[in-house]
Amino acid sequence: MGISYSTAKWVAPLSFAIDFAAQQYGLFASPNMQDIHDANLSFFSPQPYFIGAFFFPQQILQLAWLYRLWKLNPKKSEVERKELDQIVDFVPYYAVGNLCIAVWMIFWNSERLRVSNVFVAINTLTQLYYLVAKLAPMNSNSTSSMLTHAVSKTFAGIGVLDLLHNGSAAYFKDQPATLMVRVLTGVGFGLASACSDWILGGCLVYDLVALAVGQSGSWRMLLGAYAVGSAAIIGAKNLAKPPYKDSKFAYEAAATEEVEDHV
């Protein structure tokens, strides 16, 4: 899913603008996003304000990432080209995600939840595929690497919550969590936590807290316990084996080579 620098610089901000416009439609239309949420409660319905609280800082991250996409010049130096490559590699998956969520909003606000669920699923699976199959390890000395990790992992993290929410509302409206749902939720989040770094893991814990606050009774208590358990797994795993690498010397070497080439 390769893409040129010039194409990436237009595709990414355009997809951001389309998604942002769709979110505004969802907020201010009648019925709005929350009206549909309130009319279609299920066992994976989160507290809706948690979605909004996640949305704002995630938009700021995206703007910082988009600014860097436009700022870097691959012709200026090898270092800048490598920095830009890390961003451009994610652009196709980022654009697919934004467009899917924009279309999702139209069907969600039309209360066609089974159709909207298709677009949520495409987005979530696309973002998870990128994390598993394409994303290089984070280099803590590369701004592009850190921003790409932050944007892609928060995209995937909130995508997991969106998929659970929309799927349960579409197919299990007004139904409580069965024993099977409770067991699979614990096992699924436990396994995902064991495979996550601080960023994605933090998003998963946030998802569980959002779900817990949106539910009631014993299911709320269990989701809260899952959140604590997931946080413990993520903390233990990442403290035992730090997930991020330091490639300072590789970047210094690249810069040195660039200087030598021009001498």
C-alpha positions as a Markdown table, in Angstrom:
| # | Residue | x | y | z |
|---|---|---|---|---|
| 1 | Met | 0.0 | 0.0 | 0.0 |
| 2 | Gly | 2.8 | 2.4 | -1.0 |
| 3 | Ile | 2.2 | 6.1 | -1.7 |
| 4 | Ser | 4.3 | 9.0 | -3.0 |
| 5 | Tyr | 5.4 | 11.9 | -0.9 |
| 6 | Ser | 3.3 | 14.4 | -2.9 |
| 7 | Thr | 0.2 | 12.3 | -2.8 |
| 8 | Ala | 0.5 | 11.6 | 0.9 |
| 9 | Lys | 0.7 | 15.3 | 1.7 |
| 10 | Trp | -2.7 | 15.8 | 0.2 |
| 11 | Val | -4.5 | 12.5 | 1.0 |
| 12 | Ala | -3.8 | 12.6 | 4.8 |
| 13 | Pro | -5.1 | 16.2 | 5.5 |
| 14 | Leu | -8.0 | 15.7 | 3.2 |
| 15 | Ser | -9.1 | 12.5 | 5.0 |
| 16 | Phe | -8.7 | 14.3 | 8.3 |
| 17 | Ala | -10.9 | 17.2 | 7.1 |
| 18 | Ile | -13.6 | 14.8 | 5.9 |
| 19 | Asp | -13.6 | 12.9 | 9.2 |
| 20 | Phe | -13.6 | 16.1 | 11.2 |
| 21 | Ala | -16.6 | 17.4 | 9.2 |
| 22 | Ala | -18.4 | 14.2 | 9.7 |
| 23 | Gln | -17.8 | 14.4 | 13.5 |
| 24 | Gln | -19.3 | 17.9 | 13.5 |
| 25 | Tyr | -22.4 | 16.5 | 11.7 |
| 26 | Gly | -22.7 | 13.8 | 14.2 |
| 27 | Leu | -22.5 | 16.2 | 17.1 |
| 28 | Phe | -25.0 | 18.8 | 15.8 |
| 29 | Ala | -27.4 | 16.9 | 13.7 |
| 30 | Ser | -30.8 | 15.9 | 15.0 |
| 31 | Pro | -30.8 | 13.1 | 16.2 |
| 32 | Asn | -27.2 | 13.4 | 17.2 |
| 33 | Met | -24.6 | 10.8 | 18.1 |
| 34 | Gln | -25.6 | 10.6 | 21.7 |
| 35 | Asp | -29.3 | 10.4 | 20.9 |
| 36 | Ile | -28.6 | 7.2 | 18.9 |
| 37 | His | -26.3 | 5.9 | 21.6 |
| 38 | Asp | -29.0 | 6.4 | 24.3 |
| 39 | Ala | -31.7 | 4.7 | 22.2 |
| 40 | Asn | -29.5 | 1.6 | 21.5 |
| 41 | Leu | -27.9 | 0.6 | 24.8 |
| 42 | Ser | -26.2 | -2.7 | 25.2 |
| 43 | Phe | -23.6 | -4.5 | 27.3 |
| 44 | Phe | -20.7 | -2.8 | 25.5 |
| 45 | Ser | -22.1 | 0.8 | 25.6 |
| 46 | Pro | -19.5 | 3.1 | 27.1 |
| 47 | Gln | -20.1 | 6.3 | 28.9 |
| 48 | Pro | -20.4 | 8.7 | 25.9 |
| 49 | Tyr | -18.4 | 11.5 | 27.4 |
| 50 | Phe | -15.3 | 9.3 | 27.4 |
| 51 | Ile | -15.4 | 9.3 | 23.6 |
| 52 | Gly | -15.4 | 13.1 | 23.5 |
| 53 | Ala | -12.6 | 13.2 | 26.1 |
| 54 | Phe | -10.5 | 11.0 | 23.9 |
| 55 | Phe | -11.4 | 12.8 | 20.7 |
| 56 | Phe | -9.9 | 16.2 | 21.5 |
| 57 | Pro | -6.3 | 15.2 | 22.4 |
| 58 | Gln | -6.2 | 12.6 | 19.6 |
| 59 | Gln | -7.1 | 15.4 | 17.1 |
| 60 | Ile | -4.1 | 17.4 | 18.5 |
| 61 | Leu | -1.8 | 14.4 | 18.0 |
| 62 | Gln | -3.1 | 14.1 | 14.4 |
| 63 | Leu | -2.5 | 17.8 | 13.7 |
| 64 | Ala | 1.1 | 17.5 | 15.0 |
| 65 | Trp | 1.7 | 14.4 | 12.8 |
| 66 | Leu | 0.2 | 16.1 | 9.8 |
| 67 | Tyr | 2.3 | 19.2 | 10.3 |
| 68 | Arg | 5.4 | 17.1 | 10.3 |
| 69 | Leu | 4.2 | 15.4 | 7.1 |
| 70 | Trp | 4.1 | 18.8 | 5.4 |
| 71 | Lys | 7.2 | 20.2 | 7.1 |
| 72 | Leu | 9.7 | 17.5 | 6.2 |
| 73 | Asn | 11.5 | 17.7 | 2.9 |
| 74 | Pro | 12.9 | 14.4 | 1.5 |
| 75 | Lys | 15.2 | 16.3 | -0.8 |
| 76 | Lys | 16.9 | 18.2 | 2.0 |
| 77 | Ser | 18.8 | 15.3 | 3.6 |
| 78 | Glu | 18.8 | 11.6 | 4.1 |
| 79 | Val | 17.8 | 12.1 | 7.7 |
| 80 | Glu | 14.7 | 14.0 | 6.8 |
| 81 | Arg | 13.8 | 11.5 | 4.1 |
| 82 | Lys | 13.9 | 8.7 | 6.7 |
| 83 | Glu | 11.9 | 10.7 | 9.1 |
| 84 | Leu | 9.3 | 11.4 | 6.4 |
| 85 | Asp | 9.2 | 7.7 | 5.3 |
| 86 | Gln | 8.0 | 6.7 | 8.7 |
| 87 | Ile | 5.0 | 9.0 | 8.4 |
| 88 | Val | 4.2 | 8.3 | 4.8 |
| 89 | Asp | 4.1 | 4.6 | 5.4 |
| 90 | Phe | 1.1 | 5.0 | 7.7 |
| 91 | Val | -0.8 | 7.5 | 5.4 |
| 92 | Pro | -2.9 | 5.0 | 3.4 |
| 93 | Tyr | -4.1 | 3.2 | 6.6 |
| 94 | Tyr | -4.7 | 6.5 | 8.2 |
| 95 | Ala | -6.8 | 7.7 | 5.3 |
| 96 | Val | -8.8 | 4.5 | 5.1 |
| 97 | Gly | -9.6 | 4.9 | 8.8 |
| 98 | Asn | -10.7 | 8.5 | 8.5 |
| 99 | Leu | -12.9 | 7.8 | 5.6 |
| 100 | Cys | -14.5 | 4.7 | 7.2 |
| 101 | Ile | -15.3 | 6.7 | 10.4 |
| 102 | Ala | -16.8 | 9.5 | 8.3 |
| 103 | Val | -19.1 | 7.0 | 6.5 |
| 104 | Trp | -19.8 | 5.3 | 9.8 |
| 105 | Met | -21.1 | 8.5 | 11.2 |
| 106 | Ile | -23.7 | 8.9 | 8.4 |
| 107 | Phe | -25.1 | 5.4 | 9.0 |
| 108 | Trp | -24.9 | 5.7 | 12.8 |
| 109 | Asn | -26.9 | 8.9 | 12.8 |
| 110 | Ser | -29.4 | 7.3 | 10.5 |
| 111 | Glu | -29.7 | 4.4 | 13.1 |
| 112 | Arg | -28.6 | 1.9 | 10.5 |
| 113 | Leu | -26.3 | 0.3 | 13.0 |
| 114 | Arg | -25.6 | -3.0 | 11.2 |
| 115 | Val | -24.3 | -1.1 | 8.1 |
| 116 | Ser | -22.3 | 1.3 | 10.3 |
| 117 | Asn | -20.7 | -1.7 | 12.0 |
| 118 | Val | -19.2 | -2.8 | 8.7 |
| 119 | Phe | -17.2 | 0.5 | 8.5 |
| 120 | Val | -16.2 | 0.4 | 12.1 |
| 121 | Ala | -14.9 | -3.2 | 11.6 |
| 122 | Ile | -12.9 | -2.2 | 8.5 |
| 123 | Asn | -11.3 | 0.7 | 10.3 |
| 124 | Thr | -10.4 | -1.3 | 13.4 |
| 125 | Leu | -9.1 | -4.2 | 11.5 |
| 126 | Thr | -7.1 | -1.9 | 9.2 |
| 127 | Gln | -5.5 | -0.1 | 12.2 |
| 128 | Leu | -4.7 | -3.4 | 14.0 |
| 129 | Tyr | -3.2 | -4.9 | 10.8 |
| 130 | Tyr | -0.9 | -1.9 | 10.5 |
| 131 | Leu | 0.3 | -2.2 | 14.1 |
| 132 | Val | 0.9 | -5.9 | 13.8 |
| 133 | Ala | 2.3 | -6.2 | 10.3 |
| 134 | Lys | 3.7 | -2.8 | 9.2 |
| 135 | Leu | 4.7 | -0.6 | 12.1 |
| 136 | Ala | 8.4 | -0.6 | 12.9 |
| 137 | Pro | 9.5 | -0.5 | 16.6 |
| 138 | Met | 9.4 | 3.0 | 18.1 |
| 139 | Asn | 12.7 | 5.0 | 18.0 |
| 140 | Ser | 12.6 | 7.3 | 21.0 |
| 141 | Asn | 15.1 | 9.7 | 19.2 |
| 142 | Ser | 12.8 | 10.1 | 16.2 |
| 143 | Thr | 9.9 | 12.6 | 16.4 |
| 144 | Ser | 8.3 | 11.0 | 13.3 |
| 145 | Ser | 8.5 | 7.6 | 14.9 |
| 146 | Met | 7.0 | 8.7 | 18.2 |
| 147 | Leu | 4.2 | 10.6 | 16.5 |
| 148 | Thr | 3.3 | 7.8 | 14.1 |
| 149 | His | 3.2 | 5.3 | 17.0 |
| 150 | Ala | 1.0 | 7.7 | 19.0 |
| 151 | Val | -1.4 | 8.4 | 16.2 |
| 152 | Ser | -1.7 | 4.8 | 14.9 |
| 153 | Lys | -2.0 | 3.2 | 18.3 |
| 154 | Thr | -4.6 | 5.7 | 19.6 |
| 155 | Phe | -6.5 | 5.1 | 16.3 |
| 156 | Ala | -6.5 | 1.4 | 16.9 |
| 157 | Gly | -7.2 | 1.7 | 20.6 |
| 158 | Ile | -10.3 | 3.7 | 20.3 |
| 159 | Gly | -11.3 | 1.6 | 17.3 |
| 160 | Val | -11.5 | -1.5 | 19.6 |
| 161 | Leu | -14.0 | 0.4 | 21.8 |
| 162 | Asp | -16.0 | 1.6 | 18.7 |
| 163 | Leu | -16.2 | -2.0 | 17.4 |
| 164 | Leu | -17.4 | -3.4 | 20.7 |
| 165 | His | -19.9 | -0.5 | 21.1 |
| 166 | Asn | -21.4 | -0.6 | 17.6 |
| 167 | Gly | -21.4 | -4.4 | 17.4 |
| 168 | Ser | -23.3 | -4.8 | 20.7 |
| 169 | Ala | -25.8 | -2.0 | 19.9 |
| 170 | Ala | -26.4 | -3.4 | 16.4 |
| 171 | Tyr | -27.0 | -7.0 | 17.3 |
| 172 | Phe | -27.6 | -7.1 | 21.1 |
| 173 | Lys | -29.7 | -4.1 | 21.9 |
| 174 | Asp | -31.0 | -3.9 | 25.5 |
| 175 | Gln | -29.3 | -7.2 | 26.3 |
| 176 | Pro | -27.2 | -7.9 | 29.4 |
| 177 | Ala | -23.7 | -9.4 | 29.3 |
| 178 | Thr | -23.9 | -13.2 | 29.4 |
| 179 | Leu | -21.4 | -15.4 | 31.1 |
| 180 | Met | -19.7 | -16.1 | 27.8 |
| 181 | Val | -19.4 | -12.3 | 27.1 |
| 182 | Arg | -17.9 | -11.7 | 30.5 |
| 183 | Val | -15.4 | -14.5 | 30.1 |
| 184 | Leu | -14.4 | -13.6 | 26.5 |
| 185 | Thr | -14.0 | -9.9 | 27.5 |
| 186 | Gly | -11.6 | -10.8 | 30.3 |
| 187 | Val | -9.6 | -13.2 | 28.2 |
| 188 | Gly | -9.5 | -10.9 | 25.1 |
| 189 | Phe | -8.4 | -7.8 | 27.0 |
| 190 | Gly | -5.9 | -9.9 | 29.0 |
| 191 | Leu | -4.3 | -11.3 | 25.9 |
| 192 | Ala | -4.3 | -7.9 | 24.1 |
| 193 | Ser | -2.8 | -6.2 | 27.2 |
| 194 | Ala | 0.0 | -8.8 | 27.2 |
| 195 | Cys | 0.9 | -7.8 | 23.7 |
| 196 | Ser | 0.7 | -4.0 | 24.1 |
| 197 | Asp | 3.1 | -1.3 | 24.8 |
| 198 | Trp | 2.4 | 1.7 | 27.0 |
| 199 | Ile | 0.4 | 3.6 | 24.3 |
| 200 | Leu | -1.9 | 0.9 | 23.0 |
| 201 | Gly | -2.1 | -0.6 | 26.5 |
| 202 | Gly | -3.2 | 2.7 | 27.9 |
| 203 | Cys | -5.9 | 2.9 | 25.3 |
| 204 | Leu | -7.2 | -0.6 | 26.2 |
| 205 | Val | -7.4 | 0.4 | 29.9 |
| 206 | Tyr | -9.2 | 3.6 | 28.9 |
| 207 | Asp | -11.7 | 1.5 | 26.8 |
| 208 | Leu | -12.4 | -0.7 | 29.9 |
| 209 | Val | -12.9 | 2.3 | 32.2 |
| 210 | Ala | -15.2 | 3.9 | 29.6 |
| 211 | Leu | -17.2 | 0.7 | 29.4 |
| 212 | Ala | -17.3 | 0.3 | 33.2 |
| 213 | Val | -18.6 | 3.8 | 33.7 |
| 214 | Gly | -21.3 | 3.3 | 31.1 |
| 215 | Gln | -22.6 | 0.0 | 32.6 |
| 216 | Ser | -24.1 | -0.8 | 36.0 |
| 217 | Gly | -24.2 | -3.5 | 38.7 |
| 218 | Ser | -21.9 | -6.5 | 38.7 |
| 219 | Trp | -20.9 | -6.0 | 35.1 |
| 220 | Arg | -19.6 | -2.6 | 35.9 |
| 221 | Met | -17.6 | -4.0 | 38.8 |
| 222 | Leu | -16.2 | -6.7 | 36.6 |
| 223 | Leu | -15.2 | -4.3 | 33.9 |
| 224 | Gly | -13.5 | -2.1 | 36.5 |
| 225 | Ala | -11.6 | -5.2 | 37.7 |
| 226 | Tyr | -10.6 | -6.0 | 34.2 |
| 227 | Ala | -9.2 | -2.4 | 33.8 |
| 228 | Val | -7.1 | -2.8 | 36.9 |
| 229 | Gly | -5.9 | -6.3 | 35.8 |
| 230 | Ser | -5.1 | -5.0 | 32.3 |
| 231 | Ala | -3.1 | -2.1 | 33.7 |
| 232 | Ala | -1.1 | -4.5 | 35.9 |
| 233 | Ile | -0.3 | -6.8 | 33.0 |
| 234 | Ile | 0.7 | -3.8 | 30.8 |
| 235 | Gly | 2.9 | -2.3 | 33.5 |
| 236 | Ala | 4.6 | -5.6 | 34.4 |
| 237 | Lys | 5.2 | -6.5 | 30.7 |
| 238 | Asn | 6.7 | -3.2 | 29.7 |
| 239 | Leu | 8.7 | -2.6 | 32.8 |
| 240 | Ala | 10.3 | -6.1 | 32.4 |
| 241 | Lys | 11.0 | -5.5 | 28.7 |
| 242 | Pro | 10.9 | -1.8 | 27.7 |
| 243 | Pro | 9.2 | -1.6 | 24.3 |
| 244 | Tyr | 11.0 | 1.3 | 22.7 |
| 245 | Lys | 14.5 | 1.4 | 21.2 |
| 246 | Asp | 17.1 | 4.2 | 21.1 |
| 247 | Ser | 18.6 | 4.6 | 17.7 |
| 248 | Lys | 20.5 | 7.9 | 18.3 |
| 249 | Phe | 23.7 | 6.6 | 16.8 |
| 250 | Ala | 22.1 | 5.3 | 13.7 |
| 251 | Tyr | 20.7 | 8.8 | 13.1 |
| 252 | Glu | 24.0 | 10.4 | 13.8 |
| 253 | Ala | 25.7 | 8.1 | 11.4 |
| 254 | Ala | 23.2 | 8.9 | 8.7 |
| 255 | Ala | 23.7 | 12.6 | 9.3 |
| 256 | Thr | 27.5 | 12.2 | 9.1 |
| 257 | Glu | 27.2 | 10.3 | 5.8 |
| 258 | Glu | 25.1 | 13.1 | 4.4 |
| 259 | Val | 27.7 | 15.7 | 5.3 |
| 260 | Glu | 30.5 | 13.6 | 3.8 |
| 261 | Asp | 28.6 | 13.2 | 0.6 |
| 262 | His | 28.5 | 17.0 | 0.2 |
| 263 | Val | 32.2 | 17.5 | 1.0 |
